[in-house]
């Protein structure tokens, strides 16, 4: 993909993000502004796009990265959605990521995602376990106990 194409994609997603931020309430599956965080929460379409860009980058460079998926375990209702807990989930994820990472909807209103762009390639270190522990702790502190008890967090190492 040419530099001009990437620039056009970038402009498209920035414009979409601005429109969605202005039109959507905080708990909708659109783009959310995060207080105290440099980035924003991307829509499912934008998140999947940036995930693919990161995958291609990892293949080219021979590096790994992590995909973090956060969902809620089902209870009695079908089709569990985050609802009003979405803002708290994304604020918690925002505390776990760096400026080069990004967060958004992996699956709109159902599965939140974060891409940690630089994997940890130290031998003998179970980085996935550390990531799950940190995210679980941060989210448990910010969510109502009934929601925190239903959290499901998965971390997948992708790339080379």
N, C-alpha and C positions, 0 to 999 in steps of 0.2 A: 504494500500500500504506500502510495506516495505521501510526502510531507503535506502537500496541499489537501489531500483527502483526509488525513488525520486532523488537520486544522479545521476542515469543514465539519467533521464529526464532533470535534471539541466544541465548536461554536453552537452546533445543533443541540448538544446536550446541555450546554450552559443556558441557552435560551429556554429549553424545555424545563430545566430546573427552576429558573426564575418564574416562569409562568405557573408551574405547579406550586411553588412556594407561595405565590400570591393567591392562588385559587383554592388551596387545600387546607383543611384544618390540620392541626399537629398530629392527630392519630390516624390520618388517612395514609394509604400506601403510596403517596406521592413523595416529593422531595421535601425533607424537613431541614430547617435551620437548626444547628446545634449551638447552644450557648457555650462559649468558652472553647470551642473546637474550630479548627481552621476549615475543615471540609463541610460537606453536607451529606445527608442520607439520600442515596440515589434510588430512583424508581427501579422496578425489576428490569425493564429494558436497558436502562443505562448501566445498571450493575452487571448484567450479563455481558454487555459490550466491553466494559472495562476488565471483567474477568477474562474474557477471550484475549484482549490486548496483553494482559499480564501473562497468560499462558504462553502466547507466542514469544514474548520477551524472555520467559524462563527457558523455553526450548532453545532459543538462539544463544543465550548466555550460559546455559548449562547449570543454572541455579534453581533452587526450589523456592516455593512460597507456600503459605498456608491459607486454606479456605476454612473459615469458621462459620458454622451454621447453628442458629439458635431457633428452636421451636418450642411449642408448648405440648406436653403430653395430653392426649385426649382424656376427657373425663366423660360425663354423660352426653354432652352435646356433640353433634357432628360438625366437621369442618372448623376446627379450633382456629380462632383468629386472635391476634394480639389485642385489638381494640384499643382501649385507653392506656394499656401497658406499653404500647409501642414507643411512645416518647421516652419512657424510663429505660426501656431496653436499649434504644439507640444512644441515649446519653451514657449509659453504662459501657456500651461498646466503644463509644467515642473516647472514653478514658483509657481504653486498652490499645488504641491504635496510634501510629505515628503519622506525621504529615504525608508520608509516601504511601500510606495504606488508605483503603476506602471502605465505606460501609453502605449498606442499602438493602433493599428487598431482594432476596434470592428467589422467593416465591411470594408475590404480593399479599401482604397482610397476614401471611401464615409462617414464613420462614425468613428471619433476618439473617443477613450475611455480612461478613467482614473478610477482606483480603489483606493479609499481612504480607506485603510485597517482598520482603527479604527473609528467606527461610534461615533457620539456624542449622548449620551443617556440622556442628561439633560432634565428633564421635562419642558415643556413650551418653548423650544427653537426650532425654525424652521430652523434647520441646512441646509436643502435642499435649502431654499431661500437664505441664506447667501452664500452658495457655488456657486449658479447660479450667484448671483450678483458679487462676486469676479472674477469668471472666465470670465463673460461678460465684466467687466471693463478691466481686463488684456488683453484679446484678442482684444477688440476694440481699445486699445492703440497700438497694434502691427500689425494689419491688415489694408489693404486699406479699405476705407470707404464703397466701393461697396461690398466688401466681408463681412465686419463686419455687415453690415445691413441685410445680409442674414443668419447670424448665428442662429442656433437653439440649445439650451442647455437644456438637461434634466438630472435630478438627481433622482436616484432611491435608496431608502434605502433597503438593502437586509440583510438576516440573521434573527436571532431571534427577 
